[in-house]
Amino acid sequence: MSIVGKKFPNLSVNAMNDLGDTFKLNVLEEAQKNNKKVILFWYPKDFTFVCPTELHAFQAAMEEFEKRNVMVIGASCDTPEVHFAWLNTPKDDGGIEGVTYPIIADSNRNLSSRLGILDITGEAFDEETGDVTLEGDNVTYRATYLIDEEGTVFHEGVNHMPLGRNVQEFIRLIDAYTHVQKNGEVCPANWEEGKDAMKADRKGVADYLSLN
C-alpha cells in the first residue's frame, strides 16, 4: 500500500554509522526535528553486487544533497555488525569504505514489513504443526522514499533486485518538490531546476504548452 501523501511510520530502529556506533534512528523524527528532507533508500543485502554501486553513488552525491538540506539514510535487513564489516571493506574489494551517512539495520524487519517492501513471494502453512514457511529471501527490494520537513512522503519507488537507481533523478524530484513548496506552482514532465513550471489551472497549462 502506498504511503505517498502520508506521514512516514513513527518507528525507531537500529542504525550504524561510519564510526561503528549502533544507535536508534527514527526517520520521521529526523525529518521533523532537524527541519530537513530525507531520502531513505533500501537495498537487499550487504556484500552483494549492485548494492555497493548504489551506496557509493549516494555518497558521491552527498554534497548535492547537503546543499538542498537533505539527509541521506541507507537501509537493509542486515545486522549492525555486518554493516560495520562492510563499511570497513575497501571499495576495490567490493566494500563501502568511505560511506558516511547512517545505515539502518532492520534485522527484525519491523520497519520494512510495515512498508511492505520485503520480497516474500508466498507463504506455506503446515496445518499439523501450525508453522508458516516463507517463500523468497525476506530481504527488501530497492525501495526509495523522499520525505519532507513535516515527515510526509512525497515520493516512493521500488526497483526489482537487478536494477540500480539513478541518484540524479532523486535530486531532480527534490528540486521539483522544493519549487512547489516555495512557489506554489506545479512541475511538468521532465522539469529540471531553471526550467518553466506552471500554475495548476487551465490557463497555466495552456500557457505552458504554448511555449513548450
Backbone as JSON, one array per atom type, in Angstrom:
{
  "sequence": "MSIVGKKFPNLSVNAMNDLGDTFKLNVLEEAQKNNKKVILFWYPKDFTFVCPTELHAFQAAMEEFEKRNVMVIGASCDTPEVHFAWLNTPKDDGGIEGVTYPIIADSNRNLSSRLGILDITGEAFDEETGDVTLEGDNVTYRATYLIDEEGTVFHEGVNHMPLGRNVQEFIRLIDAYTHVQKNGEVCPANWEEGKDAMKADRKGVADYLSLN",
  "N": [[0.84, -1.2, 0.0], [0.57, 2.2, -0.87], [2.29, 4.95, 0.63], [2.52, 7.55, -0.05], [1.92, 10.97, 0.42], [1.25, 10.6, 3.01], [2.23, 10.5, 6.52], [5.51, 9.34, 7.3], [6.16, 6.12, 8.77], [6.17, 6.15, 12.34], [8.63, 5.05, 13.89], [11.27, 3.73, 15.74], [14.43, 2.44, 14.92], [17.3, 0.21, 14.77], [20.5, 1.5, 13.82], [23.58, 2.06, 12.05], [26.61, 3.91, 12.17], [29.46, 5.42, 10.43], [31.46, 5.3, 12.25], [31.18, 3.05, 13.67], [29.26, 2.96, 15.6], [26.29, 1.8, 17.07], [22.97, 2.88, 17.05], [19.71, 4.25, 17.88], [17.4, 5.15, 15.4], [14.96, 7.26, 14.15], [13.19, 7.82, 11.4], [11.06, 9.59, 10.77], [11.18, 11.4, 12.93], [13.74, 12.45, 12.5], [13.4, 13.96, 10.18], [11.5, 15.86, 11.06], [12.49, 17.06, 13.49], [14.92, 18.13, 12.69], [14.2, 19.74, 10.66], [14.52, 18.98, 7.96], [14.57, 17.58, 4.64], [14.39, 14.1, 3.83], [16.06, 11.43, 2.27], [15.49, 8.14, 2.0], [16.85, 5.12, 1.3], [16.43, 1.77, 0.46], [18.16, -1.33, 0.23], [18.92, -4.69, -0.94], [20.99, -6.54, 0.27], [24.0, -6.52, 2.23], [27.41, -6.87, 1.1], [26.95, -7.67, -1.53], [26.19, -7.14, -4.98], [25.04, -5.19, -7.03], [24.36, -3.48, -5.01], [26.65, -2.18, -3.56], [27.44, -0.36, -5.53], [25.35, 1.42, -5.61], [25.35, 2.49, -2.98], [27.8, 3.83, -2.99], [27.25, 5.64, -5.04], [25.27, 7.28, -3.9], [26.82, 8.35, -1.85], [28.69, 9.81, -3.36], [27.11, 11.86, -4.21], [26.62, 13.35, -1.97], [27.31, 16.03, -1.37], [25.6, 17.47, -3.04], [23.11, 16.73, -1.99], [23.36, 17.76, 0.63], [23.54, 20.51, 0.1], [20.92, 20.97, -0.48], [19.68, 20.67, 1.9], [19.11, 18.03, 2.72], [18.87, 14.92, 4.28], [20.6, 11.89, 4.03], [19.86, 8.47, 4.19], [20.69, 5.12, 4.37], [19.49, 1.69, 4.1], [18.96, -1.68, 5.13], [18.2, -5.17, 5.75], [20.25, -6.31, 7.11], [22.44, -6.96, 9.95], [23.74, -4.63, 12.45], [26.42, -5.28, 12.92], [27.23, -6.58, 10.58], [26.9, -4.5, 8.76], [28.94, -2.8, 9.74], [31.22, -4.31, 9.23], [31.15, -4.31, 6.43], [31.42, -1.58, 5.97], [34.04, -1.33, 6.64], [35.36, -2.57, 4.64], [37.4, -2.24, 1.83], [36.69, -0.2, -1.08], [37.7, -1.17, -3.52], [37.62, -3.81, -3.07], [35.06, -4.55, -3.12], [33.69, -3.36, -1.05], [32.19, -0.8, 1.13], [33.71, 1.22, 2.16], [34.3, 4.51, 3.22], [31.75, 5.51, 3.01], [29.57, 7.73, 4.6], [27.03, 8.35, 5.61], [24.27, 7.39, 7.77], [23.25, 3.93, 8.2], [20.46, 2.02, 8.27], [19.74, -0.84, 10.24], [17.67, -3.11, 9.89], [17.11, -5.66, 11.11], [15.18, -7.15, 12.39], [13.04, -6.77, 10.78], [10.97, -5.01, 11.33], [10.39, -2.37, 10.39], [10.63, -2.56, 7.57], [8.74, -4.53, 6.98], [6.4, -3.22, 7.72], [6.36, -1.3, 5.76], [5.97, -2.87, 3.58], [7.84, -3.93, 1.71], [9.33, -6.22, 1.47], [10.7, -9.12, -0.13], [8.82, -11.34, -0.13], [7.46, -13.99, -1.61], [5.49, -15.81, -1.27], [3.57, -17.87, 1.04], [3.59, -20.8, 3.01], [1.46, -22.88, 4.82], [1.6, -25.14, 7.43], [-0.66, -27.36, 8.47], [-0.57, -29.32, 10.44], [1.53, -28.7, 12.21], [1.27, -26.01, 12.52], [3.1, -24.25, 11.59], [4.5, -21.6, 9.63], [5.92, -21.25, 6.51], [8.03, -19.2, 4.69], [8.28, -18.04, 1.33], [10.83, -16.86, -0.73], [13.54, -14.46, -0.24], [13.16, -12.82, 1.92], [14.22, -10.29, 2.17], [14.72, -6.79, 1.39], [13.31, -5.13, -1.47], [14.61, -2.7, -3.83], [13.75, -0.07, -2.55], [12.72, 3.33, -2.37], [12.31, 6.33, -0.56], [11.19, 9.62, -0.43], [11.02, 12.24, 1.79], [9.4, 14.93, 3.34], [9.95, 18.02, 5.26], [8.06, 17.93, 7.23], [7.66, 15.33, 7.63], [6.15, 14.0, 5.78], [5.62, 11.75, 3.13], [6.69, 12.31, -0.12], [7.47, 11.08, -2.37], [7.7, 7.73, -3.52], [9.31, 4.76, -4.55], [9.97, 1.61, -6.11], [12.4, -0.64, -7.06], [13.16, -3.7, -8.78], [15.41, -6.37, -7.8], [17.75, -6.55, -9.64], [18.05, -3.99, -10.67], [19.68, -1.05, -10.57], [19.52, 2.24, -9.08], [18.96, 5.64, -10.28], [20.62, 8.22, -9.08], [20.59, 10.93, -9.65], [18.0, 11.4, -10.52], [16.54, 11.46, -8.16], [17.51, 13.75, -6.99], [16.52, 15.6, -8.84], [13.75, 15.26, -8.35], [13.6, 16.16, -5.71], [14.37, 18.84, -6.07], [12.19, 19.65, -7.62], [10.0, 19.3, -5.88], [10.7, 21.09, -3.88], [10.54, 23.45, -5.31], [7.78, 23.53, -5.75], [6.94, 23.81, -3.08], [7.99, 26.35, -2.46], [7.05, 28.12, -4.43], [4.43, 27.56, -5.15], [3.71, 26.57, -7.57], [3.2, 23.97, -10.08], [5.12, 21.18, -11.31], [5.93, 20.3, -14.53], [6.19, 17.47, -16.89], [9.47, 16.11, -17.14], [10.63, 18.28, -15.92], [13.26, 20.4, -14.8], [15.55, 22.05, -12.56], [15.51, 25.51, -13.05], [14.02, 25.45, -15.36], [10.79, 26.24, -16.87], [7.96, 26.22, -14.73], [4.48, 25.73, -13.87], [1.21, 27.26, -13.36], [-1.39, 25.68, -11.55], [-3.84, 25.46, -13.18], [-6.3, 25.87, -15.85], [-5.49, 27.93, -17.6], [-2.82, 28.1, -16.88], [-1.72, 25.62, -17.76], [-2.29, 25.82, -20.47], [-0.78, 28.09, -21.22], [1.77, 27.11, -20.66], [2.0, 24.87, -22.41], [1.81, 26.14, -24.82], [4.26, 27.25, -25.13], [6.05, 25.22, -24.99]],
  "CA": [[0.0, 0.0, 0.0], [1.36, 3.41, -0.98], [2.22, 5.91, 1.73], [2.69, 8.91, -0.58], [0.94, 11.89, 0.98], [1.04, 10.27, 4.42], [3.41, 10.57, 7.35], [6.32, 8.14, 7.35], [5.91, 5.43, 10.05], [6.86, 6.65, 13.53], [9.23, 3.84, 14.45], [12.71, 3.79, 15.96], [15.1, 1.2, 14.52], [18.75, 0.25, 14.89], [21.27, 2.0, 12.69], [25.04, 2.04, 12.23], [27.31, 4.98, 11.49], [30.78, 5.05, 9.92], [32.39, 5.14, 13.38], [30.92, 1.76, 14.3], [28.3, 3.11, 16.69], [24.9, 1.42, 16.85], [22.09, 3.82, 17.74], [18.34, 4.23, 17.43], [17.1, 6.19, 14.43], [13.56, 7.38, 13.78], [13.23, 8.62, 10.18], [10.08, 10.66, 10.9], [11.72, 12.4, 13.85], [14.9, 13.11, 11.9], [12.89, 14.99, 9.28], [10.78, 16.91, 11.78], [13.28, 17.81, 14.48], [16.02, 18.82, 12.02], [13.63, 20.54, 9.57], [15.22, 18.54, 6.75], [14.05, 16.49, 3.84], [15.13, 12.85, 3.99], [15.97, 10.37, 1.28], [15.73, 6.82, 2.6], [16.89, 4.11, 0.25], [16.62, 0.39, 0.9], [18.83, -2.23, -0.71], [18.68, -6.06, -0.46], [21.95, -7.21, 1.15], [25.41, -6.17, 2.26], [28.35, -7.79, 0.45], [26.44, -8.22, -2.78], [26.76, -6.75, -6.26], [24.54, -3.86, -7.39], [24.22, -2.68, -3.78], [27.72, -1.22, -3.26], [27.47, 0.72, -6.53], [24.34, 2.41, -5.2], [25.79, 3.2, -1.78], [28.85, 4.78, -3.39], [26.63, 6.7, -5.84], [24.66, 8.23, -2.96], [27.91, 9.05, -1.17], [29.28, 10.76, -4.31], [26.17, 12.98, -4.35], [26.33, 13.93, -0.65], [27.4, 17.49, -1.39], [24.38, 17.97, -3.65], [22.02, 16.56, -1.02], [23.56, 18.68, 1.74], [23.18, 21.84, -0.39], [19.46, 21.03, -0.51], [19.2, 20.4, 3.26], [18.55, 16.68, 2.67], [19.59, 13.87, 5.0], [20.63, 10.61, 3.33], [19.86, 7.29, 5.07], [20.59, 3.82, 3.72], [18.79, 0.71, 4.94], [18.75, -3.06, 4.7], [17.84, -6.05, 6.87], [21.46, -6.85, 7.74], [22.69, -6.53, 11.33], [24.74, -3.56, 12.57], [27.77, -5.84, 12.83], [27.54, -6.82, 9.17], [27.1, -3.16, 8.19], [30.25, -2.27, 10.12], [32.23, -5.08, 8.48], [31.13, -3.83, 5.05], [31.98, -0.23, 6.0], [35.49, -1.45, 6.79], [35.89, -3.27, 3.48], [37.74, -1.25, 0.8], [35.87, -0.13, -2.29], [38.24, -2.02, -4.58], [37.37, -5.2, -2.69], [33.61, -4.71, -3.07], [33.13, -2.8, 0.18], [31.63, 0.56, 1.1], [34.56, 2.13, 2.92], [34.14, 5.89, 2.76], [30.36, 5.94, 3.15], [29.49, 8.48, 5.86], [25.66, 8.51, 6.09], [23.84, 6.24, 8.58], [22.6, 2.81, 7.53], [19.53, 1.3, 9.15], [19.9, -2.3, 10.35], [16.31, -3.56, 10.22], [17.26, -7.12, 11.11], [13.92, -7.78, 12.84], [12.07, -6.49, 9.72], [9.82, -4.26, 11.84], [10.07, -1.24, 9.53], [10.45, -3.0, 6.18], [7.46, -5.25, 6.85], [5.34, -2.22, 7.76], [6.36, -0.63, 4.46], [5.55, -3.82, 2.56], [8.85, -3.96, 0.65], [10.09, -7.46, 1.54], [10.44, -9.99, -1.28], [8.13, -12.58, 0.24], [6.66, -14.32, -2.8], [4.4, -16.69, -0.9], [3.63, -18.48, 2.36], [3.02, -22.15, 3.09], [1.03, -23.15, 6.18], [1.54, -26.56, 7.8], [-1.79, -27.49, 9.38], [-0.24, -30.2, 11.55], [2.42, -28.05, 13.18], [0.94, -24.59, 12.66], [4.24, -23.45, 11.14], [4.39, -20.88, 8.36], [7.19, -21.18, 5.78], [8.02, -18.11, 3.71], [8.98, -18.2, 0.06], [11.55, -15.62, -1.0], [14.68, -14.24, 0.65], [12.74, -11.99, 3.05], [15.01, -9.06, 2.2], [13.96, -5.72, 0.74], [13.54, -4.62, -2.81], [15.3, -1.4, -3.83], [12.7, 0.92, -2.32], [13.21, 4.68, -2.08], [11.3, 7.24, -0.02], [11.54, 11.02, -0.23], [10.19, 12.68, 2.92], [9.6, 16.37, 3.54], [10.32, 18.5, 6.58], [6.99, 17.59, 8.17], [7.59, 13.88, 7.74], [5.23, 13.48, 4.78], [6.28, 11.11, 1.99], [6.26, 12.92, -1.38], [7.81, 10.14, -3.46], [8.19, 6.4, -3.21], [9.52, 3.94, -5.74], [10.55, 0.3, -5.8], [13.05, -1.36, -8.15], [13.49, -5.1, -8.55], [16.79, -6.57, -7.34], [18.87, -6.31, -10.55], [18.01, -2.66, -11.26], [20.22, 0.04, -9.77], [18.8, 3.51, -9.18], [19.6, 6.84, -10.8], [20.62, 9.17, -7.96], [20.26, 12.26, -10.16], [16.54, 11.54, -10.6], [16.03, 11.84, -6.84], [17.85, 15.17, -6.83], [15.54, 16.32, -9.64], [12.47, 15.24, -7.65], [13.73, 17.04, -4.54], [14.32, 20.21, -6.59], [10.83, 19.92, -8.07], [9.11, 19.44, -4.72], [11.09, 22.33, -3.22], [9.96, 24.52, -6.13], [6.34, 23.55, -5.43], [6.79, 24.37, -1.74], [8.35, 27.77, -2.41], [6.41, 28.97, -5.44], [3.04, 27.23, -5.34], [3.49, 26.09, -8.93], [3.41, 22.55, -10.27], [6.25, 20.93, -12.2], [5.51, 19.41, -15.62], [7.07, 16.36, -17.26], [10.88, 16.38, -17.44], [11.06, 19.54, -15.32], [14.54, 20.48, -14.09], [15.81, 23.36, -11.97], [15.76, 26.54, -14.05], [13.01, 25.4, -16.41], [9.48, 26.79, -16.51], [6.9, 25.45, -14.1], [3.21, 26.31, -14.32], [0.11, 27.35, -12.43], [-2.26, 24.49, -11.63], [-5.17, 25.78, -13.68], [-6.4, 25.7, -17.3], [-4.66, 28.93, -18.26], [-1.43, 27.75, -16.64], [-1.29, 24.55, -18.65], [-2.35, 26.33, -21.84], [0.38, 28.95, -21.41], [2.97, 26.29, -20.69], [2.03, 24.05, -23.62], [2.0, 27.0, -25.99], [5.68, 27.62, -25.2], [6.9, 24.04, -24.88]],
  "C": [[0.88, 1.25, 0.0], [1.21, 4.29, 0.26], [2.52, 7.32, 1.25], [1.56, 9.79, -0.05], [0.65, 11.64, 2.45], [2.35, 10.44, 5.19], [4.18, 9.24, 7.29], [6.09, 7.46, 8.7], [6.79, 5.96, 11.19], [7.44, 5.46, 14.29], [10.73, 4.01, 14.58], [13.34, 2.43, 15.67], [16.6, 1.34, 14.73], [19.39, 0.79, 13.63], [22.75, 1.99, 13.07], [25.62, 3.25, 11.53], [28.72, 4.54, 11.11], [31.82, 4.9, 11.02], [32.2, 3.81, 14.1], [29.96, 1.82, 15.46], [26.91, 2.65, 16.25], [24.01, 2.35, 17.67], [20.68, 3.67, 17.19], [18.09, 5.42, 16.5], [15.62, 6.12, 14.07], [13.49, 8.35, 12.59], [12.28, 9.81, 10.27], [10.62, 11.77, 11.79], [12.9, 13.15, 13.26], [14.45, 14.23, 10.96], [12.33, 16.17, 10.08], [11.67, 17.73, 12.7], [14.41, 18.6, 13.84], [15.53, 19.74, 10.9], [14.36, 20.26, 8.26], [14.34, 17.6, 5.93], [14.94, 15.27, 4.06], [14.97, 12.0, 2.74], [16.4, 9.07, 1.97], [15.72, 5.8, 1.48], [17.24, 2.75, 0.83], [17.32, -0.41, -0.19], [18.77, -3.64, -0.13], [19.68, -6.57, 0.59], [23.32, -6.54, 1.09], [26.22, -7.25, 1.53], [27.76, -8.46, -0.79], [26.96, -7.38, -3.95], [26.3, -5.36, -6.71], [24.58, -2.93, -6.18], [25.38, -1.72, -3.52], [27.81, -0.1, -4.28], [26.47, 1.81, -6.15], [24.82, 3.19, -3.97], [26.89, 4.2, -2.1], [28.27, 5.92, -4.23], [25.95, 7.74, -4.95], [25.73, 9.01, -2.21], [28.52, 10.12, -2.08], [28.4, 12.0, -4.47], [25.89, 13.69, -3.03], [26.37, 15.45, -0.65], [26.14, 18.1, -1.98], [23.18, 17.84, -2.7], [22.15, 17.56, 0.13], [23.22, 20.11, 1.35], [21.67, 22.05, -0.35], [18.84, 20.73, 0.85], [18.5, 19.04, 3.34], [19.47, 15.72, 3.41], [19.48, 12.57, 4.23], [20.71, 9.47, 4.35], [19.75, 6.05, 4.2], [19.89, 2.84, 4.64], [18.79, -0.66, 4.28], [18.38, -3.87, 5.94], [19.07, -6.74, 7.5], [21.61, -6.32, 9.16], [23.68, -5.38, 11.35], [26.16, -4.08, 12.4], [28.18, -6.11, 11.39], [27.73, -5.49, 8.44], [28.51, -2.66, 8.49], [31.37, -3.01, 9.39], [32.3, -4.59, 7.04], [31.71, -2.42, 4.95], [33.5, -0.25, 6.12], [36.14, -2.25, 5.67], [36.17, -2.26, 2.37], [36.85, -1.34, -0.43], [36.38, -1.08, -3.36], [38.18, -3.5, -4.24], [35.87, -5.45, -2.53], [32.94, -4.12, -1.86], [32.62, -1.38, 0.01], [32.43, 1.5, 2.0], [34.46, 3.53, 2.33], [32.71, 6.4, 2.81], [30.18, 6.56, 4.53], [28.07, 8.62, 6.41], [25.25, 7.27, 6.89], [23.15, 5.19, 7.74], [21.75, 2.07, 8.54], [19.8, -0.19, 9.08], [18.58, -2.88, 10.83], [16.26, -5.09, 10.27], [16.01, -7.84, 11.62], [12.76, -7.51, 11.87], [10.87, -5.67, 10.21], [9.41, -3.13, 10.9], [9.79, -1.7, 8.09], [9.15, -3.76, 5.98], [6.29, -4.28, 6.9], [5.23, -1.48, 6.42], [5.94, -1.56, 3.33], [6.53, -3.99, 1.42], [9.72, -5.21, 0.69], [9.71, -8.38, 0.38], [9.91, -11.36, -0.86], [7.17, -12.91, -0.9], [5.5, -15.25, -2.48], [4.6, -17.24, 0.49], [3.0, -19.87, 2.29], [2.69, -22.44, 4.55], [0.92, -24.66, 6.4], [0.45, -26.73, 8.85], [-1.47, -28.36, 10.59], [0.56, -29.5, 12.63], [2.03, -26.6, 13.45], [2.05, -23.67, 12.2], [3.94, -22.79, 9.8], [5.78, -20.8, 7.74], [7.08, -20.11, 4.7], [8.76, -18.53, 2.46], [9.58, -16.85, -0.32], [12.66, -15.44, 0.01], [14.34, -13.43, 1.89], [13.71, -10.83, 3.28], [14.27, -8.03, 1.36], [14.31, -5.56, -0.73], [14.26, -3.27, -2.7], [14.24, -0.29, -3.75], [13.32, 2.25, -1.9], [12.07, 5.56, -1.62], [11.91, 8.64, 0.09], [10.52, 11.61, 0.73], [10.46, 14.16, 3.17], [9.83, 16.72, 5.0], [9.25, 18.23, 7.64], [6.83, 16.09, 8.34], [6.65, 13.23, 6.76], [6.0, 12.92, 3.58], [5.76, 11.77, 0.71], [6.72, 12.12, -2.6], [8.15, 8.79, -2.85], [8.32, 5.63, -4.51], [10.21, 2.66, -5.34], [11.13, -0.31, -7.07], [13.21, -2.83, -7.77], [15.0, -5.22, -8.3], [17.89, -6.2, -8.35], [19.02, -4.87, -11.01], [18.5, -1.58, -10.3], [19.5, 1.35, -10.05], [19.64, 4.61, -9.8], [19.51, 7.93, -9.73], [20.21, 10.56, -8.43], [18.75, 12.47, -10.27], [15.96, 11.95, -9.26], [16.36, 13.3, -6.54], [16.87, 16.03, -7.63], [14.19, 16.39, -8.93], [12.49, 16.14, -6.42], [13.67, 18.49, -4.98], [12.89, 20.59, -6.98], [9.9, 20.15, -6.89], [9.42, 20.73, -3.96], [10.54, 23.53, -3.99], [8.46, 24.65, -5.85], [6.11, 24.21, -4.07], [6.98, 25.89, -1.73], [7.47, 28.65, -3.29], [4.94, 28.67, -5.69], [2.69, 26.83, -6.76], [3.65, 24.57, -8.97], [4.46, 22.35, -11.35], [5.86, 19.92, -13.27], [6.53, 18.31, -15.9], [8.47, 16.86, -17.61], [11.38, 17.71, -16.88], [12.41, 19.37, -14.64], [14.7, 21.9, -13.56], [16.18, 24.36, -13.07], [14.78, 26.54, -15.19], [11.68, 25.97, -15.91], [8.63, 25.76, -15.78], [5.58, 26.09, -14.53], [2.21, 26.39, -13.18], [-0.82, 26.17, -12.64], [-3.68, 24.9, -11.99], [-5.15, 25.7, -15.21], [-5.52, 26.69, -18.05], [-3.18, 28.6, -18.1], [-0.92, 26.67, -17.58], [-1.31, 25.0, -20.1], [-1.13, 27.2, -22.15], [1.66, 28.12, -21.53], [3.08, 25.52, -22.0], [2.25, 24.89, -24.88], [3.47, 27.38, -26.2], [6.6, 26.41, -25.21], [6.36, 22.93, -25.8]]
}
